[in-house]
Amino acid sequence: MAEAVAKKTLVIPQLVVGLGNPEPKYDQTRHNIGFAAIDALSRAWRIPLTENRKFQGEYGEGLAINGDKIRLLKPLTYMNRSGQSIQAVTSWYKLPPEMVMVIYDDMDLPMGKTRLRLSGSAGGHNGMKSTIAHLGTQDFPRLRIGIGRPKGSASDDSGTVSHVLGKFSVAESQLMSLVLQFVVDCTEMCLKQGVEKAMNVCNSRSFDFPDS
């Protein structure tokens, strides 16, 4: 009986969403690391992404490593309206919020660190505010990727904006490529074992800058 209950409460995503902004000028910026994560999953799982007008995003679906169907989404609505695109997919496929995993950037985490959670607040992130508003709950899994805070005096509002919309340096890009590979591993763990078990691994590792 206890085993049946455990199986019932296992949270396994069926839709993985990465948050970002659609224009080329936002490519490779810190705020778009969610898009980069979906691109990494798309390559790893050989699931091509194509623009889907109905879903207002780049969308792809295929079989996940656990044998179930998995869907990937990059909303093209701009960050502040990410929830519109996510809700379009969840409504169409009748997916409950707990089957949606959202990947996005977090300034409160240092670079090289990831944090996987089953639920939580938006933490000031506009993309997450929109997602929570459109899903009607904050009880859905999310994987945050640390981008660190701006150094020194650049921690005011304008400094924060230029930090999140700034591009990674060469060294940072090398570090983030390691992190993105780990994000693929973490997502696969979520699909195979459920989010709660994957949290043990995904929250305990951090990556350092590669030796130059």
trRosetta pair geometry for C-beta under 8 A, 3 or more apart (Angstrom, degrees):
i j d omega theta_ij theta_ji phi_ij phi_ji
1 4 5.8 -53 -156 30 33 111
1 5 6.7 31 149 -17 65 104
2 5 5.7 -55 -154 36 36 113
2 6 6.4 39 149 -23 67 104
3 6 5.6 -52 -150 34 33 114
3 7 6.5 33 153 -19 65 104
4 7 5.8 -53 -150 35 32 111
4 8 6.4 35 151 -25 64 107
5 8 5.6 -55 -150 32 32 115
5 9 6.5 14 159 -7 66 109
6 9 6.4 -69 -149 42 27 98
6 10 6.9 49 150 -48 62 93
7 10 5.8 -35 -157 -4 36 118
10 194 4.0 -107 -161 -91 88 135
10 196 7.7 -116 -133 23 56 109
11 98 5.4 -101 -131 171 107 107
11 99 7.8 -152 -163 -86 76 47
11 118 6.3 127 28 -130 166 103
11 141 6.1 143 141 -44 134 124
11 190 7.9 -46 107 -166 83 94
11 194 5.5 97 51 -163 55 90
11 195 4.4 -35 88 20 111 113
11 196 6.5 102 31 -22 105 88
12 66 7.2 -72 -164 59 137 169
12 68 7.4 84 136 41 132 159
12 99 7.4 2 87 -125 55 79
12 190 6.8 145 -134 151 56 74
12 191 6.0 79 -160 -135 97 43
12 194 5.6 -73 -66 -100 79 63
12 195 7.4 -167 -85 -24 34 80
13 16 5.7 77 139 -70 143 80
13 70 7.6 54 111 -133 88 95
13 99 5.8 121 -142 -175 43 52
13 100 6.7 57 -139 -145 95 7
13 101 3.9 -47 -96 -13 149 113
13 141 6.3 -100 -68 56 109 132
13 187 7.6 -59 50 -156 139 85
13 190 5.8 24 9 134 107 127
13 191 6.7 -67 53 -81 84 76
13 195 7.2 84 -31 -62 92 110
14 68 7.0 -85 -110 138 88 124
14 69 6.7 36 -156 91 98 81
14 70 6.5 -145 -157 -117 46 50
14 71 6.3 36 145 17 70 98
14 93 7.8 -147 122 130 127 141
14 95 5.8 -148 74 -128 122 126
14 99 4.3 -2 21 173 99 118
14 100 7.8 -42 57 -72 71 47
15 70 7.8 160 -87 -168 29 59
15 71 4.5 -21 -109 72 74 109
15 72 7.8 172 -158 -80 58 20
15 73 6.3 9 -175 0 101 120
15 86 7.8 131 133 -149 139 83
15 89 6.0 135 -135 128 149 134
15 90 6.9 -117 21 -78 162 79
15 93 7.6 150 -60 62 125 145
15 95 5.8 80 -9 146 126 173
15 99 6.2 75 17 126 86 86
15 100 4.8 -19 73 -111 108 71
15 101 7.2 173 90 26 55 65
16 38 6.9 168 117 -107 100 86
16 41 6.3 -74 98 137 147 176
16 70 6.8 9 -1 -179 106 105
16 71 7.2 170 23 86 63 55
16 72 5.5 -19 68 -109 93 66
16 73 7.3 169 86 26 46 75
16 101 5.0 -17 -112 69 71 101
16 103 6.8 25 180 -13 93 112
16 187 6.2 34 -116 -147 151 131
17 34 7.5 3 132 174 64 122
17 38 7.5 -23 -168 -79 25 128
17 72 7.9 152 -87 -164 37 46
17 73 4.6 -24 -108 72 79 104
17 74 7.6 151 -158 -86 64 31
17 75 6.9 29 -164 -24 113 97
17 82 7.6 118 160 174 132 114
17 86 5.6 -6 -98 -102 162 108
17 100 6.4 8 -3 -174 117 97
17 101 7.1 173 25 87 72 48
17 102 4.8 -22 71 -110 104 70
17 103 6.9 -179 89 22 50 73
17 131 7.7 161 96 -117 150 133
18 33 8.0 -122 -166 113 111 45
18 34 3.5 163 -176 156 75 77
18 35 5.0 156 121 -77 124 27
18 36 7.3 -161 -177 41 149 40
18 37 4.8 173 -107 64 128 97
18 38 3.6 -128 5 -26 133 109
18 39 7.9 -73 43 -7 166 67
18 72 7.9 6 -2 -170 99 89
18 73 7.5 178 24 89 64 55
18 74 5.5 -19 65 -100 96 80
18 102 7.8 148 -93 -163 24 57
18 103 4.7 -26 -104 69 73 105
18 104 7.2 153 -159 -74 53 59
19 34 3.9 53 46 59 56 168
19 35 7.5 -80 96 -41 23 71
19 75 6.9 -3 -119 35 59 111
19 79 6.2 71 174 -128 103 82
19 82 5.3 -17 -124 -115 100 156
19 102 6.5 36 -32 -176 107 102
19 103 7.1 -165 10 85 77 52
19 104 4.1 9 37 -100 123 106
19 105 7.6 -114 79 9 105 77
19 125 7.9 91 102 161 163 123
19 127 3.9 94 -161 163 143 158
19 128 7.4 -73 -56 -52 165 67
19 131 7.7 -86 -82 -44 126 131
20 26 6.6 148 172 135 96 129
20 31 6.6 128 -131 125 66 74
20 32 3.8 64 -140 -133 118 73
20 33 7.6 174 -85 34 109 29
20 34 5.1 -161 -41 65 89 94
20 35 3.4 -38 4 -30 159 112
20 36 7.8 119 -75 -11 147 67
20 74 6.5 -22 43 -159 111 101
20 75 7.8 159 49 59 62 76
20 79 6.9 -71 165 -80 11 90
21 26 4.0 -162 78 -103 107 175
21 29 7.8 -4 41 54 110 134
21 31 6.6 27 -2 111 106 119
21 32 6.2 -85 34 -83 73 103
21 78 5.6 20 -127 -132 85 64
21 79 5.5 -46 -69 -32 86 94
22 26 7.2 72 58 45 18 133
22 74 7.9 126 -97 139 82 106
22 76 4.4 60 -84 -145 141 77
22 77 8.0 112 -25 14 124 20
22 78 6.8 -80 9 -71 97 58
23 26 5.4 95 67 3 75 100
24 27 5.5 -23 -163 -11 52 117
26 29 5.1 -75 -166 18 60 130
26 31 6.9 -67 -161 76 108 107
26 32 5.1 131 149 -55 97 135
26 165 7.1 -71 -120 -145 82 83
27 32 6.6 -104 -124 96 23 165
28 32 7.0 13 23 69 12 127
28 36 7.7 82 -100 -76 43 126
28 167 4.9 27 117 -139 102 101
28 168 6.2 -108 173 23 88 93
28 173 7.4 -10 -156 -105 108 115
29 32 4.8 82 60 10 81 106
29 164 7.2 60 156 147 108 51
29 165 5.3 -21 -165 -161 145 40
29 166 6.3 137 -142 79 89 20
29 167 5.5 -71 -93 -86 59 55
29 168 7.8 165 -135 -20 22 72
30 33 6.2 -17 -170 -31 43 108
30 105 5.7 108 152 -143 77 153
30 147 4.2 102 -169 -158 117 144
30 163 6.7 -29 40 147 152 66
30 164 5.2 -115 82 -147 112 44
30 165 7.4 -72 43 -38 88 11
30 166 6.2 24 -2 65 109 70
30 167 7.8 -179 -25 -123 71 16
30 168 6.6 122 -71 -63 75 81
31 79 6.9 -51 167 -77 121 147
31 105 5.6 -119 -125 29 35 150
31 147 7.9 -36 -64 -37 41 175
31 164 4.3 67 -62 161 103 94
31 165 5.7 -8 1 -82 130 53
32 35 4.6 -29 -178 29 88 119
32 36 6.3 94 125 -23 81 93
32 105 7.7 21 21 -32 18 129
33 36 5.1 -49 -149 37 44 117
33 37 6.4 53 149 -27 68 98
33 103 7.9 -107 115 144 80 97
33 104 7.5 103 73 -168 88 31
33 105 4.7 108 34 -76 114 98
33 145 4.9 -124 125 84 138 140
33 147 6.4 -167 -14 -71 144 115
33 176 6.9 -117 -125 -153 115 129
33 180 7.9 -140 -168 -82 91 100
34 37 5.6 -48 -152 29 33 115
34 38 6.9 31 151 -15 63 101
34 74 7.8 149 121 -123 90 83
34 102 7.6 -14 -140 174 133 72
34 103 4.7 154 -134 103 82 79
34 104 4.4 -10 -69 -98 129 52
34 105 6.5 -102 -29 -22 89 74
34 127 7.6 -149 10 125 162 166
34 145 7.4 -176 -70 21 61 123
35 38 5.8 -56 -154 36 35 108
35 39 6.4 37 148 -20 67 105
35 74 5.2 64 -123 -135 83 125
36 39 5.5 -51 -149 36 34 115
36 40 6.4 38 150 -22 65 103
36 176 7.4 14 123 155 156 124
36 180 6.0 -83 134 -104 105 136
37 40 5.6 -52 -151 33 33 113
37 41 6.5 31 151 -15 65 104
37 103 4.4 -98 87 130 156 150
37 143 7.7 174 -168 93 161 123
37 145 6.8 -167 -59 -37 131 146
37 180 6.0 -151 -100 -134 62 89
37 183 5.0 -82 -133 136 108 154
38 41 5.6 -52 -147 39 35 111
38 42 6.1 43 150 -26 66 104
38 49 7.2 69 143 -74 111 149
38 58 7.9 132 126 89 141 112
38 72 5.3 136 -157 -176 100 110
38 73 7.2 -100 -128 72 146 29
38 74 5.1 -171 75 -65 159 98
38 103 7.1 174 -48 55 79 129
39 42 5.4 -50 -146 33 31 117
39 43 6.6 29 154 -16 63 103
39 49 7.7 -79 -100 6 61 143
40 43 5.9 -54 -151 37 31 108
40 44 6.2 27 154 -17 65 111
40 180 4.5 -177 -66 167 160 112
40 181 7.2 -132 -167 -78 137 42
40 183 6.5 87 80 77 145 113
40 184 5.4 -115 137 -60 112 111
41 44 5.7 -56 -140 40 32 110
41 45 5.8 2 169 6 68 114
41 47 7.4 -19 130 45 82 117
41 72 5.9 177 100 -109 123 133
41 183 7.9 -84 -54 119 95 99
41 184 5.9 175 -88 -111 66 85
41 187 6.2 -33 -101 78 123 163
42 45 6.7 -70 -136 52 18 90
42 46 7.9 57 166 -113 51 7
42 47 5.3 -104 -136 72 62 78
42 48 6.8 72 -171 -115 110 21
42 49 5.3 -55 -116 -26 146 106
42 60 6.2 86 -120 47 103 152
42 72 5.9 -177 -76 117 86 169
43 46 7.4 16 -173 -73 27 45
44 184 4.9 125 -36 -148 167 138
45 62 6.1 160 143 76 112 133
45 64 7.0 -37 -134 -118 140 53
45 65 7.5 -112 -110 -42 103 85
45 70 7.2 -66 -176 75 164 137
45 72 8.0 164 60 -42 135 135
46 62 7.1 -167 91 -179 69 174
47 60 4.4 137 150 133 95 126
47 61 6.7 -100 -158 135 125 5
47 62 3.9 -140 -101 6 105 129
47 70 7.4 -102 -67 88 162 101
47 72 5.8 130 106 7 135 130
48 60 5.4 -177 90 -118 40 136
49 58 4.3 48 162 159 117 108
49 59 6.5 140 -149 58 78 13
49 60 4.3 -94 -90 -27 55 119
49 72 6.3 -84 -88 99 105 118
49 74 6.6 39 -167 12 150 113
50 58 6.6 -179 91 -150 11 75
50 59 6.9 -40 64 60 61 64
50 60 6.7 103 10 -78 69 86
51 57 7.6 -156 -141 122 59 24
51 58 5.6 -46 -87 -95 53 68
51 59 7.8 71 -153 16 17 78
51 76 7.0 11 -132 -25 97 156
52 55 4.2 27 101 34 118 107
52 56 7.7 -42 93 7 74 20
52 57 6.2 -6 54 69 92 61
52 58 7.2 121 10 -132 82 20
52 59 4.1 -22 5 25 136 125
53 56 7.0 26 -169 -76 36 47
54 88 6.5 170 142 170 67 126
54 92 7.2 79 140 -80 122 149
55 59 5.0 59 68 -49 153 144
55 73 6.7 -113 158 -129 134 117
55 85 5.8 62 160 -162 71 80
55 88 4.7 167 -130 106 52 124
55 89 5.2 44 -133 -66 117 87
55 92 7.4 -76 -84 4 93 147
56 75 6.5 17 111 -151 91 77
56 76 5.8 -141 162 56 64 85
56 77 5.1 41 147 -62 126 101
56 84 6.0 -14 66 115 156 104
56 85 4.3 -122 84 -97 99 89
56 88 5.9 122 18 6 98 157
57 73 5.1 45 120 -168 149 90
57 74 5.5 173 -174 82 103 47
57 75 4.4 -64 -94 -109 122 35
57 76 4.9 169 -108 -1 47 82
57 77 7.2 -46 -69 -17 88 87
57 85 4.3 89 -40 -165 120 135
57 88 7.8 166 6 61 106 128
57 89 7.7 -44 42 -43 133 119
58 73 7.2 148 80 -155 56 44
58 74 4.3 3 52 53 103 105
58 76 6.5 96 -19 -48 75 110
59 71 7.0 -14 -166 -173 93 98
59 72 7.0 157 -154 85 45 61
59 73 5.3 0 -106 -105 78 76
59 74 7.9 -145 -64 30 47 64
59 89 7.1 174 -118 -95 131 123
60 71 7.3 165 88 -155 43 55
60 72 4.8 -4 59 54 89 106
61 69 6.2 10 -179 -175 112 100
61 70 6.8 175 -149 88 67 44
61 71 4.6 -23 -98 -103 95 73
61 72 7.2 -175 -80 17 44 70
62 69 7.5 176 102 -146 18 64
62 70 6.4 -20 68 59 63 86
63 67 6.3 -18 -174 -148 111 32
63 68 7.3 152 -152 82 68 21
63 69 6.5 -58 -102 -98 53 46
63 70 7.0 75 -179 14 15 90
64 67 7.0 -40 73 26 72 20
64 68 5.4 -9 41 66 112 72
64 69 7.1 68 -5 144 92 9
64 70 3.7 91 -58 -30 107 127
64 188 8.0 174 -177 -122 99 66
64 191 4.9 -131 160 -160 139 151
65 188 5.4 22 30 -144 145 101
65 191 6.0 111 53 97 89 137
65 192 6.6 -36 98 -63 109 103
66 191 4.6 -152 -12 150 121 97
66 192 5.3 -174 -79 -91 105 55
68 191 7.3 -156 47 -165 111 104
70 191 6.9 -31 -86 -111 131 138
71 89 6.7 168 137 -174 147 133
71 93 7.4 -155 -29 -19 160 168
73 85 6.7 166 171 140 125 111
73 86 6.8 138 109 -100 151 66
73 89 5.8 -92 -80 -41 152 161
75 81 7.6 -157 158 100 134 69
75 82 4.5 143 57 -140 159 68
75 84 7.4 117 -151 65 128 76
75 85 3.4 162 -121 50 99 152
75 86 6.5 -52 -67 -39 126 76
76 85 6.9 126 29 -91 56 147
77 81 4.0 -105 143 96 119 103
77 82 6.1 173 64 -88 113 30
77 84 5.1 149 -119 58 167 117
77 85 5.0 -157 -12 -32 122 110
78 81 5.7 53 68 31 82 96
78 82 7.8 -108 98 -55 38 67
79 82 5.9 -16 -159 -41 37 108
79 126 5.4 75 131 89 107 110
79 127 4.4 -77 -167 -68 83 97
79 130 7.7 156 148 13 52 139
80 126 4.8 -41 -100 157 70 126
80 127 7.2 -84 -75 -77 24 52
80 129 7.9 -18 -144 68 63 110
80 130 5.9 130 170 -52 39 136
81 84 4.9 -2 165 3 94 120
81 85 7.6 95 124 -12 80 89
81 130 5.6 -168 -124 -147 20 152
82 85 6.2 -62 -168 37 45 107
82 86 6.3 37 146 -16 77 111
82 127 4.3 46 -3 -153 147 84
82 128 7.9 -3 61 -55 139 27
82 130 4.8 126 45 85 76 129
82 131 5.5 -29 98 -58 110 89
83 86 5.4 -58 -142 42 39 111
83 87 5.8 39 160 -22 73 108
83 130 3.7 -151 -5 146 106 79
83 131 4.5 -171 -85 -89 88 31
83 132 7.3 -80 -92 33 134 34
83 133 5.5 -164 22 64 178 86
83 134 3.0 157 163 5 114 129
83 135 6.8 -120 -144 -18 105 75
84 87 6.0 -60 -148 37 23 108
84 88 6.6 30 151 -26 61 104
84 130 7.3 -46 -13 172 72 120
84 134 6.3 -150 -65 -98 34 152
85 88 5.6 -50 -153 26 32 116
85 89 7.0 25 153 -13 63 101
86 89 6.1 -59 -159 36 35 106
86 90 6.3 23 152 -12 70 110
86 100 6.5 77 -170 -158 116 147
86 102 7.6 -18 -107 -90 147 113
86 131 5.7 35 31 -126 158 87
86 134 6.2 127 70 92 101 135
86 135 6.8 -42 117 -58 125 101
87 90 5.7 -56 -137 44 35 106
87 91 5.8 36 162 -21 69 108
87 134 4.1 -109 -46 165 127 119
87 135 6.7 -150 -85 -70 87 56
88 91 6.2 -55 -144 37 22 109
88 92 6.4 21 157 -20 59 112
89 92 5.9 -59 -147 36 28 110
89 93 6.3 -7 168 12 66 112
89 95 7.1 -9 127 25 83 130
90 93 6.6 -71 -138 55 25 87
90 94 7.6 49 168 -130 57 6
90 95 4.4 -99 -135 61 73 95
90 96 7.8 133 -162 -59 113 2
90 97 7.2 23 -143 -83 154 54
90 100 6.3 -42 -82 -62 122 132
90 135 6.9 59 31 -111 169 88
91 94 7.3 17 -170 -75 27 46
95 99 4.8 -115 -173 76 102 126
95 100 6.4 110 127 -54 127 92
96 99 5.5 93 63 3 72 102
97 100 5.6 -60 -160 27 47 113
97 135 4.5 99 -109 180 118 123
97 136 7.4 -134 -56 59 139 77
97 137 5.1 -179 45 62 172 119
97 139 6.2 93 103 83 128 74
97 140 4.2 -103 160 -70 91 116
98 118 7.9 4 -138 -170 96 89
98 139 6.3 -29 -78 132 90 90
98 140 5.6 -146 -95 -111 34 65
98 141 7.1 68 -160 -14 59 85
99 140 7.9 -49 40 -138 31 101
100 135 6.9 -134 50 -107 151 142
100 140 4.9 -8 70 -168 92 138
100 141 7.5 179 91 46 48 75
101 140 7.3 -158 -89 158 36 91
101 141 4.5 -25 -109 89 84 107
101 142 6.7 166 -163 -92 62 32
101 143 6.4 32 172 -8 108 101
101 187 7.2 159 105 -127 153 92
101 190 6.5 61 -83 147 160 163
101 195 7.2 177 -97 -93 120 124
102 128 7.0 139 120 -105 150 84
102 131 5.9 35 -92 -158 161 168
102 140 6.8 68 -4 113 104 115
102 141 7.5 166 22 99 66 56
102 142 4.7 -21 65 -114 89 89
102 143 7.5 -174 90 28 43 66
103 142 7.3 167 -81 -164 32 65
103 143 4.7 -15 -107 69 80 101
103 144 7.9 178 -152 -83 51 24
103 145 6.8 40 -179 -20 90 110
103 183 6.7 77 -142 -166 140 130
103 187 7.9 -39 -67 -78 133 120
104 125 6.2 106 132 176 143 153
104 127 5.8 -176 -124 83 145 135
104 128 6.4 -145 48 -54 164 101
104 142 7.0 -28 23 -168 100 111
104 143 7.9 136 21 80 55 57
104 144 6.3 -28 73 -115 72 65
104 145 7.1 -160 102 23 25 87
105 125 7.7 165 74 -125 69 127
105 144 7.4 44 165 -162 12 74
105 145 5.7 -48 -106 71 50 90
105 147 4.7 9 -164 -18 110 131
105 164 6.8 141 109 -143 147 99
106 109 4.5 55 95 14 113 106
106 115 7.0 -39 43 35 160 117
106 123 7.1 8 -131 109 104 148
106 125 7.3 -63 -100 -66 70 135
106 144 3.9 27 -21 -179 137 120
106 145 6.6 149 17 63 86 36
106 146 5.8 -47 73 -97 91 47
106 147 6.7 152 63 14 37 83
107 147 5.9 -43 -91 69 54 93
107 148 6.7 -22 -152 107 59 19
107 149 5.2 76 176 -86 100 69
107 160 7.3 -12 -106 -147 166 97
107 163 7.3 73 -115 113 122 132
107 164 6.9 -69 -66 -78 115 104
108 123 6.9 -99 6 179 138 132
108 146 7.8 -96 82 -121 44 86
108 149 7.6 39 -90 -56 35 102
109 113 4.7 -137 176 88 106 113
109 114 7.4 75 163 -104 156 19
109 115 5.8 -150 -88 -10 143 117
109 144 5.9 139 -6 125 144 114
109 145 7.3 -156 80 143 138 20
109 146 3.0 -111 115 -94 98 98
109 147 7.5 69 72 15 83 47
109 148 7.5 -73 99 -63 48 45
110 113 5.1 73 64 6 75 123
110 146 5.0 20 77 168 29 147
110 148 5.2 34 -141 -88 50 89
110 206 7.4 35 79 -154 109 134
111 146 5.3 -158 -87 114 24 100
111 147 6.2 29 -84 -142 84 26
111 148 4.6 -40 -26 -25 87 115
111 172 6.4 -75 -154 -138 158 94
111 175 6.0 60 152 120 116 144
111 176 7.4 -67 -161 -70 106 83
111 179 7.7 -102 -177 -50 71 151
112 146 6.5 -39 45 71 42 126
112 175 5.7 -65 -77 -180 90 120
112 178 7.8 8 -125 84 79 117
112 179 6.3 -136 -120 -75 36 116
112 206 4.9 68 129 178 97 84
112 207 3.9 -138 -152 67 93 70
112 208 6.1 48 -138 -75 158 26
112 209 7.5 -92 -67 -47 133 55
113 146 4.1 46 61 -8 85 146
113 206 4.6 -17 -89 -117 78 105
113 207 7.8 -158 -57 26 41 69
114 143 6.3 -2 -177 -177 112 92
114 144 6.7 159 -160 82 59 55
114 145 5.6 -19 -108 -105 86 59
114 146 6.8 -122 -74 -4 38 88
114 179 6.6 150 -50 -161 108 99
114 182 6.6 -168 -5 113 143 120
114 183 6.5 175 -105 -86 152 81
114 186 6.6 -124 119 -37 153 164
114 202 5.6 -71 102 177 117 91
114 203 7.3 -108 97 -92 72 44
114 205 7.6 10 37 75 98 87
115 143 7.4 163 82 -155 44 48
115 144 4.6 -7 58 55 95 105
115 146 7.6 84 -8 -50 96 92
115 202 7.6 125 -136 129 15 98
115 203 5.8 52 -128 -113 59 90
116 141 7.1 1 -173 -171 86 104
116 142 7.6 -180 -145 92 48 43
116 143 5.0 -11 -100 -105 79 80
116 144 7.9 -163 -71 21 34 69
116 186 6.2 -163 -61 -179 137 130
116 190 7.5 -153 -155 -75 142 117
116 195 6.6 -157 163 -168 117 90
116 198 6.1 -68 126 111 166 98
116 199 4.7 -143 89 -105 109 71
116 202 4.2 48 -6 93 128 140
116 203 5.9 -114 35 -51 83 92
117 120 5.0 26 121 -20 149 128
117 141 6.8 173 92 -146 46 61
117 142 5.7 -7 59 57 90 83
117 144 7.6 19 7 -4 106 105
117 199 7.3 77 -89 -115 34 124
118 139 7.3 -4 141 -158 84 69
118 141 5.4 -38 -126 -92 41 77
118 195 5.8 132 -93 110 81 134
118 196 6.6 8 -66 -79 125 80
118 199 7.7 -54 -37 -60 86 140
119 138 5.4 97 -174 123 93 78
119 139 4.3 -24 -105 -116 132 52
119 140 6.7 87 -103 24 73 30
119 141 7.5 -56 -57 -80 48 39
119 142 8.0 85 -119 7 18 99
120 123 7.1 8 141 -34 113 108
120 138 6.1 -112 77 159 25 117
120 142 6.6 -97 43 39 111 127
121 128 8.0 90 139 133 46 130
121 132 7.8 -2 -155 -79 45 162
121 138 6.0 -14 -95 -151 36 160
122 125 5.3 -142 172 52 81 75
122 126 7.8 62 174 -84 130 14
122 128 3.9 162 -137 105 79 106
122 129 4.3 50 -139 -69 164 65
122 131 7.8 151 -106 50 100 92
122 132 5.7 -106 -63 0 102 138
122 138 7.5 -110 -43 -115 67 121
123 128 6.8 26 39 70 82 153
125 128 4.1 59 85 16 109 112
125 129 6.7 -177 90 -18 53 81
126 129 5.3 -46 -145 29 36 116
126 130 6.5 35 157 -16 65 103
127 130 6.0 -56 -154 37 31 109
127 131 6.4 31 149 -20 65 108
128 131 5.3 -50 -142 36 38 115
128 132 6.1 38 159 -19 69 103
128 142 7.3 30 -117 -123 120 156
129 132 6.1 -57 -149 37 26 108
129 133 6.4 27 152 -20 62 110
130 133 5.7 -56 -147 36 30 113
130 134 6.3 17 160 -11 66 110
131 134 6.2 -64 -146 42 26 101
131 135 6.0 10 163 -5 67 114
131 140 7.9 -111 149 60 116 137
132 135 6.2 -63 -135 47 25 99
132 136 8.0 -171 169 4 52 6
132 137 7.0 -111 -153 92 72 24
132 138 4.9 1 -127 -86 118 80
133 136 7.6 19 171 -71 26 42
135 140 6.2 -42 152 -19 164 142
137 140 6.8 112 97 -25 99 92
141 190 7.1 144 145 -146 163 138
141 195 4.6 -128 -106 -119 146 158
143 183 6.6 126 141 -141 142 95
143 186 6.4 134 -130 115 142 137
143 187 7.2 -81 -22 -75 163 84
143 202 7.1 -72 -129 172 107 148
145 179 6.3 107 -151 153 110 131
145 183 6.7 -21 -86 -83 119 132
146 179 8.0 -125 48 -136 82 149
147 163 7.8 137 131 148 115 98
147 164 6.9 89 105 -115 151 70
149 155 6.2 23 165 -113 118 102
149 160 7.9 -40 -151 -111 81 83
149 163 7.1 9 -172 170 41 166
150 154 3.9 -95 146 103 132 106
150 155 5.5 -173 70 -81 99 56
150 159 4.7 -156 86 155 163 104
150 160 6.3 -131 -1 -89 125 44
150 162 7.5 62 -96 77 143 87
150 163 3.9 -119 -65 -75 104 139
151 154 6.4 41 65 38 51 111
152 155 7.4 -163 97 -20 32 94
153 156 7.6 -4 162 -10 67 98
153 159 7.2 -166 119 -78 55 158
154 159 3.2 171 178 -150 66 129
154 160 7.8 162 147 -46 76 43
154 162 7.2 -83 -171 67 121 116
154 163 6.6 131 134 -56 119 111
155 159 5.6 -38 -27 89 12 139
155 160 6.8 46 -163 -61 42 88
156 159 5.0 92 49 14 65 107
156 160 7.0 -121 103 -10 31 92
157 160 5.6 -55 -148 32 29 113
157 161 6.5 28 156 -18 65 104
158 161 5.8 -50 -149 35 34 111
158 162 6.4 27 156 -12 66 107
159 162 6.0 -58 -145 42 30 105
159 163 6.1 36 152 -26 65 107
160 163 5.6 -55 -149 32 29 115
160 164 6.5 16 160 -10 66 105
161 164 6.4 -59 -144 40 28 99
161 165 6.0 1 165 6 65 116
162 165 6.2 -66 -133 55 27 96
162 166 5.7 47 157 -49 63 107
163 166 5.7 -49 -146 14 23 119
168 172 3.9 -140 -167 101 95 115
168 173 4.5 134 111 -64 126 74
168 176 5.9 -76 -121 -1 164 142
169 172 4.5 93 48 10 76 105
169 173 6.9 -134 92 -9 37 86
170 173 5.7 -54 -149 32 28 113
170 174 6.7 30 152 -19 62 102
171 174 5.8 -52 -154 32 34 112
171 175 6.6 32 149 -16 65 105
171 209 5.5 12 172 -152 109 122
171 210 7.6 -155 -152 48 75 80
171 212 6.7 -42 -104 -80 112 113
172 175 5.6 -54 -151 38 35 112
172 176 6.1 32 153 -19 68 107
172 209 7.9 -50 -85 -110 43 104
173 176 5.7 -54 -142 39 31 110
173 177 6.5 38 155 -27 63 99
174 177 5.9 -48 -153 25 30 112
174 178 7.3 30 149 -14 59 100
174 209 7.3 71 83 -158 109 71
174 210 5.0 -85 140 23 128 124
175 178 5.9 -57 -164 33 38 110
175 179 6.5 34 144 -18 69 108
175 207 6.1 154 -163 116 85 116
175 208 7.6 -94 -122 135 112 24
175 209 5.2 -56 -73 -107 122 59
175 210 6.7 -157 -75 -7 65 81
176 179 5.1 -51 -144 39 43 116
176 180 6.0 46 155 -24 71 101
177 180 5.8 -47 -143 34 31 112
177 181 6.8 36 153 -20 60 101
178 181 5.9 -54 -155 33 32 111
178 182 6.6 31 148 -17 64 107
178 207 4.8 164 110 -157 129 157
178 210 7.3 153 -34 -52 136 104
179 182 5.5 -58 -154 38 34 114
179 183 6.4 42 146 -27 67 101
179 207 5.7 -138 -70 30 79 142
180 183 5.2 -42 -146 28 38 118
180 184 6.8 45 151 -20 62 95
181 184 5.7 -46 -158 29 36 114
181 185 6.7 36 144 -17 64 103
182 185 5.4 -51 -151 37 38 114
182 186 6.2 41 150 -22 69 103
182 202 7.7 137 157 -128 100 76
182 205 6.7 -143 -152 99 142 137
182 207 7.0 -156 -18 -41 149 128
183 186 5.6 -50 -144 36 32 113
183 187 6.3 33 155 -20 64 104
184 187 5.9 -56 -148 36 28 110
184 188 6.4 28 153 -18 63 107
185 188 5.8 -58 -151 37 30 111
185 189 6.5 34 150 -22 64 104
186 189 5.5 -53 -152 33 33 115
186 190 6.6 39 149 -23 65 100
186 198 5.8 107 -166 175 71 119
186 201 7.0 -168 -108 96 80 103
186 202 4.1 74 -127 -99 124 122
187 190 5.5 -47 -154 29 36 116
187 191 6.7 33 150 -17 64 103
188 191 5.7 -55 -151 36 35 111
188 192 6.2 23 155 -12 68 111
189 192 5.9 -63 -141 44 30 103
189 193 5.6 -28 180 31 70 112
189 197 7.2 -132 164 102 101 91
189 198 3.8 134 116 -114 111 106
189 201 6.2 -123 -142 53 172 136
189 202 7.0 -168 63 -45 142 107
190 193 7.3 -73 -115 57 14 72
190 194 6.8 -27 -159 162 51 14
190 195 4.9 22 -136 -89 99 63
190 198 4.5 -60 -71 -3 63 163
193 197 4.0 -87 140 78 119 138
193 198 5.9 146 71 -51 108 81
194 197 5.3 82 68 14 87 101
194 198 6.9 -161 94 -7 42 95
195 198 5.6 -66 -148 41 32 112
195 199 6.5 49 154 -39 68 96
196 199 5.8 -41 -160 10 31 118
197 200 6.3 -40 -175 11 45 112
198 201 6.1 -63 -164 42 49 102
198 202 5.5 30 151 -12 83 120
199 202 5.9 -65 -128 48 29 102
199 203 5.4 12 179 -8 70 120
200 203 7.0 -64 -136 40 10 98
200 204 6.5 -2 163 -16 51 123
201 204 6.2 -76 -149 34 24 107
201 205 6.8 5 169 -11 64 112
202 205 7.1 -64 -146 32 24 99
209 212 7.7 -10 142 -41 112 90
